[in-house]
Amino acid sequence: MEFDELAELIFRKMISKLKNNIGLYVFARERTKFEGWFKVELCDSLSIHFENVIP
């Protein structure tokens, strides 16, 4: 998979997860970090297309 294809895959998957998660509004309002959650969701999205995903 080329870099551009991988970037498109990541952006497409993660944008939909960000848009559809009301809980992120609470994190943003409180200025709380959500990087850990984002990494879990990213691994979930990548594991659909790749066998060995390592965080």
All heavy atoms as atom14 arrays in JSON, in Angstrom:
{
  "sequence": "MEFDELAELIFRKMISKLKNNIGLYVFARERTKFEGWFKVELCDSLSIHFENVIP",
  "atom14_mask": [
    [1, 1, 1, 1, 1, 1, 1, 1, 0, 0, 0, 0, 0, 0],
    [1, 1, 1, 1, 1, 1, 1, 1, 1, 0, 0, 0, 0, 0],
    [1, 1, 1, 1, 1, 1, 1, 1, 1, 1, 1, 0, 0, 0],
    [1, 1, 1, 1, 1, 1, 1, 1, 0, 0, 0, 0, 0, 0],
    [1, 1, 1, 1, 1, 1, 1, 1, 1, 0, 0, 0, 0, 0],
    [1, 1, 1, 1, 1, 1, 1, 1, 0, 0, 0, 0, 0, 0],
    [1, 1, 1, 1, 1, 0, 0, 0, 0, 0, 0, 0, 0, 0],
    [1, 1, 1, 1, 1, 1, 1, 1, 1, 0, 0, 0, 0, 0],
    [1, 1, 1, 1, 1, 1, 1, 1, 0, 0, 0, 0, 0, 0],
    [1, 1, 1, 1, 1, 1, 1, 1, 0, 0, 0, 0, 0, 0],
    [1, 1, 1, 1, 1, 1, 1, 1, 1, 1, 1, 0, 0, 0],
    [1, 1, 1, 1, 1, 1, 1, 1, 1, 1, 1, 0, 0, 0],
    [1, 1, 1, 1, 1, 1, 1, 1, 1, 0, 0, 0, 0, 0],
    [1, 1, 1, 1, 1, 1, 1, 1, 0, 0, 0, 0, 0, 0],
    [1, 1, 1, 1, 1, 1, 1, 1, 0, 0, 0, 0, 0, 0],
    [1, 1, 1, 1, 1, 1, 0, 0, 0, 0, 0, 0, 0, 0],
    [1, 1, 1, 1, 1, 1, 1, 1, 1, 0, 0, 0, 0, 0],
    [1, 1, 1, 1, 1, 1, 1, 1, 0, 0, 0, 0, 0, 0],
    [1, 1, 1, 1, 1, 1, 1, 1, 1, 0, 0, 0, 0, 0],
    [1, 1, 1, 1, 1, 1, 1, 1, 0, 0, 0, 0, 0, 0],
    [1, 1, 1, 1, 1, 1, 1, 1, 0, 0, 0, 0, 0, 0],
    [1, 1, 1, 1, 1, 1, 1, 1, 0, 0, 0, 0, 0, 0],
    [1, 1, 1, 1, 0, 0, 0, 0, 0, 0, 0, 0, 0, 0],
    [1, 1, 1, 1, 1, 1, 1, 1, 0, 0, 0, 0, 0, 0],
    [1, 1, 1, 1, 1, 1, 1, 1, 1, 1, 1, 1, 0, 0],
    [1, 1, 1, 1, 1, 1, 1, 0, 0, 0, 0, 0, 0, 0],
    [1, 1, 1, 1, 1, 1, 1, 1, 1, 1, 1, 0, 0, 0],
    [1, 1, 1, 1, 1, 0, 0, 0, 0, 0, 0, 0, 0, 0],
    [1, 1, 1, 1, 1, 1, 1, 1, 1, 1, 1, 0, 0, 0],
    [1, 1, 1, 1, 1, 1, 1, 1, 1, 0, 0, 0, 0, 0],
    [1, 1, 1, 1, 1, 1, 1, 1, 1, 1, 1, 0, 0, 0],
    [1, 1, 1, 1, 1, 1, 1, 0, 0, 0, 0, 0, 0, 0],
    [1, 1, 1, 1, 1, 1, 1, 1, 1, 0, 0, 0, 0, 0],
    [1, 1, 1, 1, 1, 1, 1, 1, 1, 1, 1, 0, 0, 0],
    [1, 1, 1, 1, 1, 1, 1, 1, 1, 0, 0, 0, 0, 0],
    [1, 1, 1, 1, 0, 0, 0, 0, 0, 0, 0, 0, 0, 0],
    [1, 1, 1, 1, 1, 1, 1, 1, 1, 1, 1, 1, 1, 1],
    [1, 1, 1, 1, 1, 1, 1, 1, 1, 1, 1, 0, 0, 0],
    [1, 1, 1, 1, 1, 1, 1, 1, 1, 0, 0, 0, 0, 0],
    [1, 1, 1, 1, 1, 1, 1, 0, 0, 0, 0, 0, 0, 0],
    [1, 1, 1, 1, 1, 1, 1, 1, 1, 0, 0, 0, 0, 0],
    [1, 1, 1, 1, 1, 1, 1, 1, 0, 0, 0, 0, 0, 0],
    [1, 1, 1, 1, 1, 1, 0, 0, 0, 0, 0, 0, 0, 0],
    [1, 1, 1, 1, 1, 1, 1, 1, 0, 0, 0, 0, 0, 0],
    [1, 1, 1, 1, 1, 1, 0, 0, 0, 0, 0, 0, 0, 0],
    [1, 1, 1, 1, 1, 1, 1, 1, 0, 0, 0, 0, 0, 0],
    [1, 1, 1, 1, 1, 1, 0, 0, 0, 0, 0, 0, 0, 0],
    [1, 1, 1, 1, 1, 1, 1, 1, 0, 0, 0, 0, 0, 0],
    [1, 1, 1, 1, 1, 1, 1, 1, 1, 1, 0, 0, 0, 0],
    [1, 1, 1, 1, 1, 1, 1, 1, 1, 1, 1, 0, 0, 0],
    [1, 1, 1, 1, 1, 1, 1, 1, 1, 0, 0, 0, 0, 0],
    [1, 1, 1, 1, 1, 1, 1, 1, 0, 0, 0, 0, 0, 0],
    [1, 1, 1, 1, 1, 1, 1, 0, 0, 0, 0, 0, 0, 0],
    [1, 1, 1, 1, 1, 1, 1, 1, 0, 0, 0, 0, 0, 0],
    [1, 1, 1, 1, 1, 1, 1, 0, 0, 0, 0, 0, 0, 0]
  ],
  "atom14_positions": [
    [[0.85, -1.17, 0.0], [0.0, 0.0, 0.0], [0.9, 1.24, 0.0], [1.84, 1.34, 0.78], [-0.9, -0.02, 1.24], [-1.82, 1.17, 1.34], [-2.99, 1.1, 2.71], [-4.19, -0.01, 2.08], [0.0, 0.0, 0.0], [0.0, 0.0, 0.0], [0.0, 0.0, 0.0], [0.0, 0.0, 0.0], [0.0, 0.0, 0.0], [0.0, 0.0, 0.0]],
    [[0.6, 2.17, -0.88], [1.36, 3.4, -0.99], [1.0, 4.36, 0.16], [-0.06, 4.24, 0.77], [1.05, 4.09, -2.32], [1.5, 3.3, -3.53], [3.0, 3.23, -3.66], [3.67, 4.23, -3.36], [3.51, 2.18, -4.07], [0.0, 0.0, 0.0], [0.0, 0.0, 0.0], [0.0, 0.0, 0.0], [0.0, 0.0, 0.0], [0.0, 0.0, 0.0]],
    [[1.89, 5.31, 0.42], [1.68, 6.26, 1.5], [0.37, 7.02, 1.34], [-0.38, 7.2, 2.3], [2.85, 7.23, 1.58], [2.65, 8.29, 2.64], [2.88, 8.0, 3.97], [2.19, 9.55, 2.3], [2.66, 8.95, 4.97], [1.98, 10.51, 3.28], [2.22, 10.21, 4.61], [0.0, 0.0, 0.0], [0.0, 0.0, 0.0], [0.0, 0.0, 0.0]],
    [[0.1, 7.51, 0.12], [-1.13, 8.28, -0.11], [-2.38, 7.46, 0.18], [-3.35, 7.96, 0.73], [-1.18, 8.81, -1.54], [-0.12, 9.87, -1.8], [0.37, 10.47, -0.83], [0.2, 10.09, -2.99], [0.0, 0.0, 0.0], [0.0, 0.0, 0.0], [0.0, 0.0, 0.0], [0.0, 0.0, 0.0], [0.0, 0.0, 0.0], [0.0, 0.0, 0.0]],
    [[-2.35, 6.19, -0.2], [-3.49, 5.3, 0.07], [-3.67, 5.08, 1.57], [-4.79, 5.07, 2.08], [-3.29, 3.95, -0.62], [-3.3, 4.01, -2.13], [-2.89, 2.7, -2.75], [-1.87, 2.12, -2.3], [-3.59, 2.25, -3.67], [0.0, 0.0, 0.0], [0.0, 0.0, 0.0], [0.0, 0.0, 0.0], [0.0, 0.0, 0.0], [0.0, 0.0, 0.0]],
    [[-2.56, 4.88, 2.27], [-2.61, 4.68, 3.72], [-3.13, 5.94, 4.42], [-3.98, 5.86, 5.31], [-1.23, 4.31, 4.26], [-1.13, 4.06, 5.75], [-2.06, 2.92, 6.18], [0.3, 3.74, 6.14], [0.0, 0.0, 0.0], [0.0, 0.0, 0.0], [0.0, 0.0, 0.0], [0.0, 0.0, 0.0], [0.0, 0.0, 0.0], [0.0, 0.0, 0.0]],
    [[-2.64, 7.1, 4.0], [-3.1, 8.35, 4.59], [-4.6, 8.54, 4.36], [-5.33, 8.91, 5.28], [-2.33, 9.53, 4.0], [0.0, 0.0, 0.0], [0.0, 0.0, 0.0], [0.0, 0.0, 0.0], [0.0, 0.0, 0.0], [0.0, 0.0, 0.0], [0.0, 0.0, 0.0], [0.0, 0.0, 0.0], [0.0, 0.0, 0.0], [0.0, 0.0, 0.0]],
    [[-5.08, 8.26, 3.17], [-6.5, 8.37, 2.86], [-7.32, 7.42, 3.72], [-8.37, 7.79, 4.25], [-6.75, 8.08, 1.37], [-8.19, 8.09, 0.96], [-8.88, 9.43, 1.14], [-8.19, 10.47, 1.06], [-10.09, 9.44, 1.38], [0.0, 0.0, 0.0], [0.0, 0.0, 0.0], [0.0, 0.0, 0.0], [0.0, 0.0, 0.0], [0.0, 0.0, 0.0]],
    [[-6.84, 6.2, 3.88], [-7.53, 5.21, 4.71], [-7.63, 5.71, 6.16], [-8.7, 5.67, 6.75], [-6.76, 3.88, 4.67], [-7.2, 2.82, 5.67], [-8.5, 2.18, 5.19], [-6.12, 1.79, 5.84], [0.0, 0.0, 0.0], [0.0, 0.0, 0.0], [0.0, 0.0, 0.0], [0.0, 0.0, 0.0], [0.0, 0.0, 0.0], [0.0, 0.0, 0.0]],
    [[-6.53, 6.19, 6.69], [-6.51, 6.68, 8.07], [-7.44, 7.87, 8.24], [-8.27, 7.91, 9.15], [-5.08, 7.02, 8.51], [-4.25, 5.75, 8.63], [-5.08, 7.81, 9.82], [-2.77, 5.98, 8.82], [0.0, 0.0, 0.0], [0.0, 0.0, 0.0], [0.0, 0.0, 0.0], [0.0, 0.0, 0.0], [0.0, 0.0, 0.0], [0.0, 0.0, 0.0]],
    [[-7.33, 8.85, 7.34], [-8.17, 10.04, 7.46], [-9.65, 9.69, 7.34], [-10.47, 10.18, 8.12], [-7.8, 11.09, 6.42], [-6.47, 11.75, 6.68], [-5.57, 11.95, 5.65], [-6.11, 12.16, 7.95], [-4.35, 12.55, 5.88], [-4.89, 12.77, 8.2], [-4.01, 12.96, 7.15], [0.0, 0.0, 0.0], [0.0, 0.0, 0.0], [0.0, 0.0, 0.0]],
    [[-10.0, 8.85, 6.4], [-11.41, 8.49, 6.19], [-11.98, 7.81, 7.43], [-13.06, 8.15, 7.91], [-11.53, 7.58, 4.96], [-12.93, 7.3, 4.55], [-13.03, 6.57, 3.21], [-11.79, 6.05, 2.68], [-11.41, 4.77, 2.74], [-12.19, 3.87, 3.3], [-10.27, 4.37, 2.22], [0.0, 0.0, 0.0], [0.0, 0.0, 0.0], [0.0, 0.0, 0.0]],
    [[-11.25, 6.84, 7.96], [-11.73, 6.1, 9.13], [-11.79, 6.98, 10.38], [-12.77, 6.96, 11.12], [-10.83, 4.9, 9.41], [-10.82, 3.86, 8.34], [-11.98, 2.95, 8.5], [-11.86, 1.81, 7.5], [-12.93, 0.88, 7.64], [0.0, 0.0, 0.0], [0.0, 0.0, 0.0], [0.0, 0.0, 0.0], [0.0, 0.0, 0.0], [0.0, 0.0, 0.0]],
    [[-10.74, 7.73, 10.62], [-10.66, 8.49, 11.87], [-11.6, 9.7, 11.87], [-12.16, 10.04, 12.91], [-9.22, 8.92, 12.15], [-8.28, 7.72, 12.37], [-8.91, 6.42, 13.46], [-8.99, 7.27, 15.01], [0.0, 0.0, 0.0], [0.0, 0.0, 0.0], [0.0, 0.0, 0.0], [0.0, 0.0, 0.0], [0.0, 0.0, 0.0], [0.0, 0.0, 0.0]],
    [[-11.8, 10.32, 10.73], [-12.73, 11.45, 10.68], [-14.13, 10.99, 11.04], [-14.83, 11.65, 11.81], [-12.68, 12.14, 9.3], [-11.39, 12.94, 9.18], [-13.9, 13.04, 9.09], [-11.13, 13.53, 7.82], [0.0, 0.0, 0.0], [0.0, 0.0, 0.0], [0.0, 0.0, 0.0], [0.0, 0.0, 0.0], [0.0, 0.0, 0.0], [0.0, 0.0, 0.0]],
    [[-14.54, 9.83, 10.53], [-15.89, 9.35, 10.87], [-15.98, 9.0, 12.36], [-17.0, 9.25, 12.99], [-16.27, 8.15, 10.01], [-15.5, 7.02, 10.34], [0.0, 0.0, 0.0], [0.0, 0.0, 0.0], [0.0, 0.0, 0.0], [0.0, 0.0, 0.0], [0.0, 0.0, 0.0], [0.0, 0.0, 0.0], [0.0, 0.0, 0.0], [0.0, 0.0, 0.0]],
    [[-14.92, 8.46, 12.93], [-14.94, 8.14, 14.36], [-14.98, 9.42, 15.21], [-15.65, 9.47, 16.23], [-13.73, 7.3, 14.74], [-13.81, 5.88, 14.22], [-12.6, 5.08, 14.61], [-12.61, 3.7, 14.03], [-13.47, 2.77, 14.71], [0.0, 0.0, 0.0], [0.0, 0.0, 0.0], [0.0, 0.0, 0.0], [0.0, 0.0, 0.0], [0.0, 0.0, 0.0]],
    [[-14.28, 10.45, 14.78], [-14.28, 11.72, 15.51], [-15.63, 12.41, 15.41], [-16.14, 12.95, 16.4], [-13.18, 12.65, 14.98], [-11.75, 12.23, 15.31], [-10.76, 13.04, 14.5], [-11.47, 12.37, 16.78], [0.0, 0.0, 0.0], [0.0, 0.0, 0.0], [0.0, 0.0, 0.0], [0.0, 0.0, 0.0], [0.0, 0.0, 0.0], [0.0, 0.0, 0.0]],
    [[-16.22, 12.41, 14.23], [-17.51, 13.07, 14.03], [-18.64, 12.38, 14.8], [-19.57, 13.04, 15.24], [-17.88, 13.09, 12.55], [-17.14, 14.12, 11.76], [-17.63, 14.11, 10.33], [-16.96, 15.18, 9.51], [-17.42, 15.16, 8.11], [0.0, 0.0, 0.0], [0.0, 0.0, 0.0], [0.0, 0.0, 0.0], [0.0, 0.0, 0.0], [0.0, 0.0, 0.0]],
    [[-18.56, 11.07, 14.95], [-19.66, 10.31, 15.54], [-19.5, 10.05, 17.03], [-20.25, 9.27, 17.59], [-19.83, 8.99, 14.8], [-20.24, 9.19, 13.36], [-21.06, 10.06, 13.06], [-19.68, 8.42, 12.46], [0.0, 0.0, 0.0], [0.0, 0.0, 0.0], [0.0, 0.0, 0.0], [0.0, 0.0, 0.0], [0.0, 0.0, 0.0], [0.0, 0.0, 0.0]],
    [[-18.55, 10.69, 17.7], [-18.32, 10.44, 19.11], [-18.65, 11.67, 19.94], [-17.87, 12.61, 20.01], [-16.87, 10.01, 19.35], [-16.68, 9.42, 20.71], [-17.17, 9.94, 21.7], [-15.96, 8.32, 20.76], [0.0, 0.0, 0.0], [0.0, 0.0, 0.0], [0.0, 0.0, 0.0], [0.0, 0.0, 0.0], [0.0, 0.0, 0.0], [0.0, 0.0, 0.0]],
    [[-19.81, 11.66, 20.55], [-20.27, 12.79, 21.35], [-19.38, 13.0, 22.58], [-19.21, 14.11, 23.04], [-21.74, 12.55, 21.78], [-22.54, 12.31, 20.55], [-22.23, 13.66, 22.69], [-23.8, 13.01, 20.35], [0.0, 0.0, 0.0], [0.0, 0.0, 0.0], [0.0, 0.0, 0.0], [0.0, 0.0, 0.0], [0.0, 0.0, 0.0], [0.0, 0.0, 0.0]],
    [[-18.81, 11.93, 23.1], [-17.95, 12.04, 24.28], [-16.75, 12.94, 24.04], [-16.22, 13.53, 24.99], [0.0, 0.0, 0.0], [0.0, 0.0, 0.0], [0.0, 0.0, 0.0], [0.0, 0.0, 0.0], [0.0, 0.0, 0.0], [0.0, 0.0, 0.0], [0.0, 0.0, 0.0], [0.0, 0.0, 0.0], [0.0, 0.0, 0.0], [0.0, 0.0, 0.0]],
    [[-16.3, 13.06, 22.79], [-15.16, 13.94, 22.51], [-15.49, 15.4, 22.79], [-14.62, 16.19, 23.12], [-14.7, 13.77, 21.07], [-13.98, 12.45, 20.8], [-13.65, 12.32, 19.33], [-12.73, 12.34, 21.64], [0.0, 0.0, 0.0], [0.0, 0.0, 0.0], [0.0, 0.0, 0.0], [0.0, 0.0, 0.0], [0.0, 0.0, 0.0], [0.0, 0.0, 0.0]],
    [[-16.76, 15.76, 22.67], [-17.17, 17.12, 23.01], [-16.84, 17.42, 24.48], [-16.34, 18.49, 24.81], [-18.66, 17.31, 22.75], [-19.2, 18.6, 23.34], [-18.93, 19.82, 22.72], [-19.92, 18.6, 24.52], [-19.39, 21.0, 23.26], [-20.39, 19.78, 25.07], [-20.12, 20.98, 24.44], [-20.58, 22.15, 25.0], [0.0, 0.0, 0.0], [0.0, 0.0, 0.0]],
    [[-17.09, 16.45, 25.35], [-16.81, 16.62, 26.77], [-15.31, 16.79, 26.99], [-14.87, 17.67, 27.74], [-17.34, 15.42, 27.59], [-16.96, 15.53, 29.04], [-18.84, 15.29, 27.42], [0.0, 0.0, 0.0], [0.0, 0.0, 0.0], [0.0, 0.0, 0.0], [0.0, 0.0, 0.0], [0.0, 0.0, 0.0], [0.0, 0.0, 0.0], [0.0, 0.0, 0.0]],
    [[-14.51, 15.96, 26.31], [-13.06, 16.08, 26.45], [-12.58, 17.44, 25.96], [-11.75, 18.09, 26.6], [-12.36, 14.97, 25.66], [-12.22, 13.7, 26.43], [-13.31, 12.86, 26.62], [-11.01, 13.33, 26.97], [-13.2, 11.69, 27.32], [-10.88, 12.14, 27.68], [-11.98, 11.32, 27.86], [0.0, 0.0, 0.0], [0.0, 0.0, 0.0], [0.0, 0.0, 0.0]],
    [[-13.11, 17.9, 24.83], [-12.7, 19.19, 24.28], [-13.12, 20.33, 25.21], [-12.35, 21.27, 25.45], [-13.3, 19.38, 22.9], [0.0, 0.0, 0.0], [0.0, 0.0, 0.0], [0.0, 0.0, 0.0], [0.0, 0.0, 0.0], [0.0, 0.0, 0.0], [0.0, 0.0, 0.0], [0.0, 0.0, 0.0], [0.0, 0.0, 0.0], [0.0, 0.0, 0.0]],
    [[-14.33, 20.25, 25.74], [-14.84, 21.29, 26.63], [-13.97, 21.4, 27.88], [-13.67, 22.48, 28.36], [-16.28, 20.98, 27.01], [-16.92, 22.07, 27.87], [-18.31, 21.71, 28.3], [-18.21, 20.56, 29.21], [-19.1, 19.59, 29.29], [-20.16, 19.58, 28.52], [-18.94, 18.59, 30.14], [0.0, 0.0, 0.0], [0.0, 0.0, 0.0], [0.0, 0.0, 0.0]],
    [[-13.55, 20.25, 28.4], [-12.73, 20.23, 29.62], [-11.23, 20.32, 29.32], [-10.42, 20.3, 30.24], [-13.01, 18.94, 30.4], [-14.45, 18.81, 30.86], [-14.86, 19.92, 31.8], [-14.04, 20.34, 32.64], [-16.01, 20.39, 31.69], [0.0, 0.0, 0.0], [0.0, 0.0, 0.0], [0.0, 0.0, 0.0], [0.0, 0.0, 0.0], [0.0, 0.0, 0.0]],
    [[-10.9, 20.39, 28.05], [-9.5, 20.43, 27.59], [-8.7, 19.24, 28.14], [-7.57, 19.38, 28.61], [-8.85, 21.75, 27.96], [-9.54, 22.91, 27.29], [-8.91, 24.22, 27.66], [-9.73, 25.28, 27.09], [-9.24, 26.26, 26.37], [-7.97, 26.34, 26.13], [-10.04, 27.18, 25.89], [0.0, 0.0, 0.0], [0.0, 0.0, 0.0], [0.0, 0.0, 0.0]],
    [[-9.33, 18.09, 28.06], [-8.72, 16.85, 28.52], [-8.12, 16.11, 27.33], [-8.69, 16.11, 26.25], [-9.8, 15.97, 29.2], [-10.41, 16.72, 30.23], [-9.19, 14.72, 29.78], [0.0, 0.0, 0.0], [0.0, 0.0, 0.0], [0.0, 0.0, 0.0], [0.0, 0.0, 0.0], [0.0, 0.0, 0.0], [0.0, 0.0, 0.0], [0.0, 0.0, 0.0]],
    [[-7.0, 15.46, 27.55], [-6.33, 14.72, 26.47], [-7.12, 13.47, 26.11], [-7.69, 12.81, 26.96], [-4.92, 14.34, 26.9], [-4.03, 15.53, 27.12], [-2.66, 15.09, 27.56], [-1.78, 16.3, 27.8], [-0.45, 15.9, 28.25], [0.0, 0.0, 0.0], [0.0, 0.0, 0.0], [0.0, 0.0, 0.0], [0.0, 0.0, 0.0], [0.0, 0.0, 0.0]],
    [[-7.12, 13.14, 24.83], [-7.78, 11.92, 24.38], [-6.89, 11.13, 23.43], [-7.36, 10.28, 22.69], [-9.14, 12.23, 23.74], [-9.06, 13.04, 22.47], [-9.05, 12.41, 21.23], [-9.01, 14.42, 22.52], [-8.99, 13.16, 20.07], [-8.95, 15.16, 21.36], [-8.94, 14.53, 20.13], [0.0, 0.0, 0.0], [0.0, 0.0, 0.0], [0.0, 0.0, 0.0]],
    [[-5.58, 11.34, 23.49], [-4.66, 10.66, 22.6], [-4.7, 9.15, 22.78], [-4.57, 8.4, 21.82], [-3.22, 11.16, 22.77], [-3.0, 12.57, 22.28], [-3.29, 13.63, 23.34], [-3.85, 13.28, 24.41], [-2.98, 14.8, 23.11], [0.0, 0.0, 0.0], [0.0, 0.0, 0.0], [0.0, 0.0, 0.0], [0.0, 0.0, 0.0], [0.0, 0.0, 0.0]],
    [[-4.86, 8.68, 24.02], [-4.92, 7.24, 24.27], [-6.08, 6.6, 23.55], [-5.95, 5.55, 22.91], [0.0, 0.0, 0.0], [0.0, 0.0, 0.0], [0.0, 0.0, 0.0], [0.0, 0.0, 0.0], [0.0, 0.0, 0.0], [0.0, 0.0, 0.0], [0.0, 0.0, 0.0], [0.0, 0.0, 0.0], [0.0, 0.0, 0.0], [0.0, 0.0, 0.0]],
    [[-7.25, 7.24, 23.62], [-8.43, 6.75, 22.93], [-8.19, 6.74, 21.42], [-8.52, 5.78, 20.73], [-9.64, 7.64, 23.24], [-10.79, 7.39, 22.34], [-11.74, 6.42, 22.48], [-11.11, 8.09, 21.15], [-12.64, 6.48, 21.44], [-12.27, 7.51, 20.6], [-10.53, 9.17, 20.47], [-12.86, 7.96, 19.43], [-11.12, 9.61, 19.31], [-12.26, 9.01, 18.8]],
    [[-7.56, 7.8, 20.93], [-7.31, 7.92, 19.5], [-6.4, 6.79, 19.01], [-6.64, 6.22, 17.95], [-6.68, 9.29, 19.2], [-6.6, 9.6, 17.74], [-7.72, 10.05, 17.06], [-5.42, 9.43, 17.05], [-7.65, 10.35, 15.71], [-5.34, 9.72, 15.7], [-6.46, 10.18, 15.02], [0.0, 0.0, 0.0], [0.0, 0.0, 0.0], [0.0, 0.0, 0.0]],
    [[-5.39, 6.45, 19.78], [-4.49, 5.36, 19.4], [-5.22, 4.03, 19.33], [-4.98, 3.22, 18.42], [-3.32, 5.26, 20.39], [-2.36, 6.41, 20.3], [-1.3, 6.28, 21.39], [-0.45, 7.52, 21.47], [0.53, 7.43, 22.58], [0.0, 0.0, 0.0], [0.0, 0.0, 0.0], [0.0, 0.0, 0.0], [0.0, 0.0, 0.0], [0.0, 0.0, 0.0]],
    [[-6.12, 3.79, 20.27], [-6.9, 2.55, 20.26], [-7.78, 2.49, 19.02], [-7.83, 1.46, 18.32], [-7.78, 2.44, 21.54], [-8.75, 1.29, 21.43], [-6.9, 2.29, 22.77], [0.0, 0.0, 0.0], [0.0, 0.0, 0.0], [0.0, 0.0, 0.0], [0.0, 0.0, 0.0], [0.0, 0.0, 0.0], [0.0, 0.0, 0.0], [0.0, 0.0, 0.0]],
    [[-8.45, 3.57, 18.69], [-9.31, 3.62, 17.5], [-8.49, 3.47, 16.23], [-8.92, 2.82, 15.27], [-10.12, 4.91, 17.47], [-11.15, 5.0, 18.56], [-12.27, 3.99, 18.43], [-12.48, 3.43, 17.33], [-12.96, 3.76, 19.43], [0.0, 0.0, 0.0], [0.0, 0.0, 0.0], [0.0, 0.0, 0.0], [0.0, 0.0, 0.0], [0.0, 0.0, 0.0]],
    [[-7.32, 4.07, 16.19], [-6.45, 3.95, 15.03], [-6.01, 2.51, 14.82], [-6.06, 1.98, 13.7], [-5.24, 4.87, 15.18], [-4.24, 4.88, 14.03], [-4.91, 5.3, 12.74], [-3.1, 5.83, 14.36], [0.0, 0.0, 0.0], [0.0, 0.0, 0.0], [0.0, 0.0, 0.0], [0.0, 0.0, 0.0], [0.0, 0.0, 0.0], [0.0, 0.0, 0.0]],
    [[-5.61, 1.84, 15.89], [-5.23, 0.43, 15.8], [-6.4, -0.42, 15.33], [-6.23, -1.33, 14.52], [-4.72, -0.09, 17.14], [-3.07, 0.49, 17.55], [0.0, 0.0, 0.0], [0.0, 0.0, 0.0], [0.0, 0.0, 0.0], [0.0, 0.0, 0.0], [0.0, 0.0, 0.0], [0.0, 0.0, 0.0], [0.0, 0.0, 0.0], [0.0, 0.0, 0.0]],
    [[-7.59, -0.13, 15.81], [-8.79, -0.85, 15.39], [-9.01, -0.69, 13.89], [-9.25, -1.68, 13.18], [-10.0, -0.33, 16.16], [-11.28, -1.03, 15.75], [-11.34, -2.28, 15.84], [-12.22, -0.33, 15.33], [0.0, 0.0, 0.0], [0.0, 0.0, 0.0], [0.0, 0.0, 0.0], [0.0, 0.0, 0.0], [0.0, 0.0, 0.0], [0.0, 0.0, 0.0]],
    [[-8.9, 0.53, 13.39], [-9.11, 0.78, 11.96], [-8.04, 0.11, 11.11], [-8.34, -0.46, 10.06], [-9.12, 2.28, 11.69], [-10.22, 2.88, 12.32], [0.0, 0.0, 0.0], [0.0, 0.0, 0.0], [0.0, 0.0, 0.0], [0.0, 0.0, 0.0], [0.0, 0.0, 0.0], [0.0, 0.0, 0.0], [0.0, 0.0, 0.0], [0.0, 0.0, 0.0]],
    [[-6.8, 0.16, 11.55], [-5.72, -0.43, 10.77], [-5.74, -1.95, 10.79], [-5.36, -2.6, 9.82], [-4.36, 0.08, 11.27], [-4.08, 1.54, 11.0], [-2.77, 1.95, 11.67], [-4.03, 1.84, 9.52], [0.0, 0.0, 0.0], [0.0, 0.0, 0.0], [0.0, 0.0, 0.0], [0.0, 0.0, 0.0], [0.0, 0.0, 0.0], [0.0, 0.0, 0.0]],
    [[-6.22, -2.54, 11.89], [-6.23, -4.0, 11.99], [-7.18, -4.65, 11.0], [-7.06, -5.84, 10.72], [-6.56, -4.44, 13.42], [-7.89, -4.11, 13.74], [0.0, 0.0, 0.0], [0.0, 0.0, 0.0], [0.0, 0.0, 0.0], [0.0, 0.0, 0.0], [0.0, 0.0, 0.0], [0.0, 0.0, 0.0], [0.0, 0.0, 0.0], [0.0, 0.0, 0.0]],
    [[-8.12, -3.89, 10.47], [-9.02, -4.41, 9.44], [-8.25, -4.68, 8.15], [-8.55, -5.63, 7.43], [-10.17, -3.42, 9.19], [-11.03, -3.29, 10.44], [-11.01, -3.82, 7.99], [-12.01, -2.14, 10.4], [0.0, 0.0, 0.0], [0.0, 0.0, 0.0], [0.0, 0.0, 0.0], [0.0, 0.0, 0.0], [0.0, 0.0, 0.0], [0.0, 0.0, 0.0]],
    [[-7.21, -3.89, 7.9], [-6.47, -3.98, 6.63], [-5.09, -4.63, 6.76], [-4.52, -5.04, 5.77], [-6.31, -2.58, 6.04], [-7.62, -1.92, 5.77], [-8.37, -2.2, 4.65], [-8.34, -1.03, 6.49], [-9.49, -1.49, 4.68], [-9.49, -0.77, 5.8], [0.0, 0.0, 0.0], [0.0, 0.0, 0.0], [0.0, 0.0, 0.0], [0.0, 0.0, 0.0]],
    [[-4.57, -4.68, 7.98], [-3.22, -5.21, 8.19], [-3.24, -6.25, 9.28], [-3.96, -6.11, 10.28], [-2.25, -4.08, 8.55], [-2.16, -3.01, 7.51], [-2.85, -1.82, 7.66], [-1.39, -3.2, 6.38], [-2.78, -0.83, 6.7], [-1.31, -2.21, 5.42], [-2.01, -1.02, 5.57], [0.0, 0.0, 0.0], [0.0, 0.0, 0.0], [0.0, 0.0, 0.0]],
    [[-2.42, -7.27, 9.12], [-2.41, -8.41, 10.05], [-1.75, -8.08, 11.38], [-2.27, -8.41, 12.44], [-1.68, -9.58, 9.39], [-2.26, -10.9, 9.7], [-1.57, -11.97, 8.89], [-1.89, -12.1, 7.69], [-0.71, -12.64, 9.46], [0.0, 0.0, 0.0], [0.0, 0.0, 0.0], [0.0, 0.0, 0.0], [0.0, 0.0, 0.0], [0.0, 0.0, 0.0]],
    [[-0.6, -7.46, 11.36], [0.2, -7.24, 12.58], [0.28, -5.76, 12.92], [1.24, -5.09, 12.55], [1.61, -7.81, 12.41], [1.58, -9.3, 12.21], [0.83, -9.98, 12.9], [2.37, -9.81, 11.28], [0.0, 0.0, 0.0], [0.0, 0.0, 0.0], [0.0, 0.0, 0.0], [0.0, 0.0, 0.0], [0.0, 0.0, 0.0], [0.0, 0.0, 0.0]],
    [[-0.69, -5.24, 13.61], [-0.69, -3.84, 14.04], [-0.14, -3.79, 15.46], [-0.6, -4.51, 16.34], [-2.11, -3.25, 13.99], [-2.11, -1.84, 14.53], [-2.65, -3.3, 12.59], [0.0, 0.0, 0.0], [0.0, 0.0, 0.0], [0.0, 0.0, 0.0], [0.0, 0.0, 0.0], [0.0, 0.0, 0.0], [0.0, 0.0, 0.0], [0.0, 0.0, 0.0]],
    [[0.87, -2.96, 15.66], [1.49, -2.82, 16.98], [1.38, -1.36, 17.4], [1.84, -0.47, 16.68], [2.96, -3.25, 16.94], [3.07, -4.71, 16.5], [3.63, -3.03, 18.29], [4.49, -5.16, 16.22], [0.0, 0.0, 0.0], [0.0, 0.0, 0.0], [0.0, 0.0, 0.0], [0.0, 0.0, 0.0], [0.0, 0.0, 0.0], [0.0, 0.0, 0.0]],
    [[0.78, -1.1, 18.56], [0.67, 0.31, 19.0], [2.02, 0.89, 19.4], [2.92, 0.19, 19.74], [-0.26, 0.24, 20.21], [-0.37, -1.19, 20.59], [0.16, -2.0, 19.47], [0.0, 0.0, 0.0], [0.0, 0.0, 0.0], [0.0, 0.0, 0.0], [0.0, 0.0, 0.0], [0.0, 0.0, 0.0], [0.0, 0.0, 0.0], [0.0, 0.0, 0.0]]
  ]
}
